[in-house]
Amino acid sequence: MLLAFDTASPTVTVALLDDGEVLAELVSEETMRHGEQLAPLIDEALRRCDALRSDVTAVAVGVGPGPFTGLRVGLVTARTLGFVLEVPVYGVCSLDALAVEAVDTGAVGASFVVATDARRKEVYLAAYDEDGVRTGGPAVDRPASVATTVPVVGEGAVLYPEAFPNRLGPLRPSAGWLGRAVTEERVELLDPEPLYLRRPDAVAPGAAKPVS
């Protein structure tokens, strides 16, 4: 069984798959509480499938781009499970998972962009061809600087309709689609390391300046 989850957006999404089929998929009811909700959602997905953690043979996790805190929760959990269960852990760009869903559900039929909320009045974005293969990015920028009339998938188009007037497809990453993308080898598999694109807000203090 493949356990897939993503914490790159305001919500947590968890899915359990077997041979590419989604057996259970859950999304958190609350936003911005990744640390409190990920483990219970994993346990609930396993319970619904009458499965144990020892039944998991691989883990797939969204590596972002996304906020520092949310990504840290997901990636630490994925690496811990991989170590304890002695199973491989596959990282996936969260924007790529959105792109695969948009293509396979028929939401887009030509080249498009995926844009998600980066806060600070910015978006994370990447460009894709009609098959969902990434052709540019990911990057972070202000919506006005990357405005486009091509179809845009993701929450960025909802937040900034003046920059992205042609919104289509899913809003936030789905663990089920992330898992399908991994099973079908539709996305680049990455190390389970965070894709931040910019430095976190909290940084270690520098060395003290000498007193003159």
Steps between C-alpha positions, in 0.01 A plus 500: 500500500611854422438766763487847346457839664558868434533789745606774256162676505286631788332159526642152562414227250568127555430198280564127502541324166542141386623432144413857405144481631404750770355304790449798731560873475451757775536877521528697822196702603712777648775703338849586625509223761724254321681372810178415683321340207744297288555201734127457582411514130759232421360279776144557376592412140660175619199422719258547211700249298538252788875545456794537733802725465702185434291450184647818347766414242588854386433863592441789258511856630454844349820703534343833413563771422313614806526666841787392725290368789262288295773343289709421805213305659439292189861427417608413853204262523583341165866449583414360843252251355748399234766435762277314744321289237815458287318607183594746224384861519428687176484878488279671241470866406150589620438710189569193283230304682250779430602496135442125465154532655409791271599305188345166595169652605474690172512841666767616255564411138799716413809640667427655838641637824462381859503780757461459877500740793848602615369763743665844515283583197698256287437169323694182438464403136619267227414455131383172341428364155170339402613165645581646841878491453672793669667738254600780736537576870416462776556860602359759737392846385240771527182427300526823301846400381385161369147588389368284216184422308582131454311255724618509862441216744518547875415739779716778358242570232224530760700741712619714208236488224621827351834333416357155417152548348479152344475273806439130448540170681578402858573748776747324732716186478328165542682211668309256284623660181848535642500127566371421151769720346768306686353158420468585130844667491346823372717732706865545590578320824700713741676456830268577793649845550299824519465716191473842662615731215570766759649520844279429803387791714679366808877493469775435750659816635838591359821529695509776757671817386812598691458781749699806395 
